[in-house]
Structure formats: C-alpha cells, structure tokens
Amino acid sequence: MSSATAGRSEITEAQSFPLSGLVNYQEGSVVSRVILKREKGNVTIFAFDEGQGLSEHTSPFDALVQAVEGEAEVTIAGKPIAVKVGEVVLLPATQPHAVKARTRFKMMLIMIRS
C-alpha cells in the first residue's frame, strides 16, 4: 500500500454510497462509523436518536460538521447554532463544542489534523 493510500477506509473505493445509509439509528443512542481514516484526518458518520448528543469537549484540530438528516443544535464556545440538512458548521480547534439532536439527526464529521 502506498503512503498516499495508507490508512483505513470503511467503504469501498470507486463506488457511490448514500451518506444517510452508512450508519443506522439506535434508540436512545449515538452511533458512529469511521468511513475514512488517514494520518492527516478522518471522516466519521454519526446517527443521533432524538434528544441525544455529544457533551461539551474540545479538539486540538479543526473539524467540519455537515448535516445529512434531521436537525440539531451545535454549541460552540457557548453560542448555540441551529443546523439542518445541507448545512455545514466549522468547529474551530480548541473551542469547546457540543451537539444535541432536536430530531433524529445524522451528520458527517470531517476532521483535519494539521
């Protein structure tokens, strides 16, 4: 395997996949699936049951949240931001952030390690 493709992928290359079908909801839970993992970043799909979320935390790297299904509230440094399908939110490095699903919610998280 070349260094350009070193890492791990949970989806088959050179194929099309519906984002919403890559992870399933589980009652009362948050489910995640890493679909691409590399040295410089990764892509993870999350499914949140209504009312579920990720508690406030920080990351040393920037991340981008893309809403795939449903609605959620993303809080960054105490500022709540409503997010719905088709929208993206930048989570700046070192800023505390949290996610709370208003409805069943799926998102793609792209983290860049640099």
C-alpha positions in Angstrom: 0.0 0.0 0.0 1.5 3.4 -1.0 1.8 6.2 1.6 -0.9 8.1 -0.4 -3.4 5.4 0.5 -2.0 4.3 3.8 -4.7 4.2 6.5 -8.1 2.7 6.7 -11.3 3.0 4.8 -14.6 1.5 5.9 -16.2 2.0 2.4 -15.1 0.5 -0.9 -13.3 2.9 -3.2 -14.6 3.9 -6.6 -18.2 3.4 -5.6 -21.1 5.7 -4.7 -22.9 5.4 -1.3 -25.8 7.4 0.2 -24.4 9.2 3.3 -27.6 8.6 5.3 -27.3 4.8 4.7 -23.8 4.4 6.1 -25.0 4.5 9.7 -28.3 3.5 11.4 -30.1 5.0 14.3 -30.3 3.1 17.6 -32.9 4.0 20.1 -31.6 6.2 22.9 -28.1 6.3 21.5 -25.5 8.0 19.4 -23.9 5.7 16.8 -20.8 6.5 14.8 -18.8 4.9 12.0 -15.4 5.9 10.7 -15.6 5.7 6.9 -12.1 7.1 6.2 -9.1 7.3 8.4 -5.8 8.8 7.4 -2.8 10.2 9.2 -3.9 13.8 8.5 -7.6 13.4 9.2 -10.7 11.3 9.2 -14.3 11.2 8.2 -16.9 9.9 10.6 -20.7 9.5 10.1 -22.9 9.9 13.2 -26.6 9.0 13.9 -28.2 10.6 17.0 -31.5 9.5 18.3 -33.8 12.4 19.1 -32.6 14.2 22.2 -29.2 12.5 22.2 -25.9 14.4 21.9 -22.2 14.7 22.5 -21.3 16.6 25.6 -19.1 19.7 25.5 -15.5 18.9 24.6 -12.5 20.3 22.7 -10.3 19.1 20.0 -6.8 20.3 19.0 -7.9 20.3 15.3 -10.5 22.0 13.2 -13.5 19.9 12.2 -16.4 20.4 9.8 -19.9 19.1 10.5 -22.2 18.5 7.6 -25.9 17.8 8.4 -27.1 14.8 6.5 -30.6 14.2 8.0 -32.7 15.9 10.6 -31.9 18.9 12.8 -29.6 19.6 15.7 -28.1 22.3 17.8 -24.3 22.7 17.7 -22.9 24.9 20.5 -19.5 26.4 20.0 -17.9 28.4 22.9 -21.4 28.9 24.4 -23.1 30.0 21.2 -25.9 27.7 20.0 -26.3 27.2 16.2 -29.3 25.5 14.6 -28.2 23.1 11.9 -30.4 21.3 9.4 -29.9 19.1 6.3 -27.4 20.5 3.8 -25.8 22.9 6.2 -22.2 22.9 7.5 -20.6 24.3 10.6 -16.9 24.8 11.3 -15.8 23.6 14.7 -12.6 25.6 15.4 -9.7 23.9 17.1 -9.5 24.4 20.9 -13.0 25.9 21.1 -15.4 23.9 23.4 -18.3 22.5 21.4 -21.3 20.1 21.8 -24.0 18.6 19.7 -27.7 17.9 20.7 -30.2 16.3 18.3 -33.5 18.2 18.1 -34.9 15.3 15.9 -33.2 12.1 14.8 -30.1 13.5 13.3 -27.2 12.3 11.0 -24.1 14.2 10.4 -20.7 13.8 8.7 -17.7 15.0 10.7 -14.6 15.8 8.8 -11.5 16.3 11.0 -8.3 17.7 9.6 -5.2 17.1 11.7 -2.8 19.8 10.8 
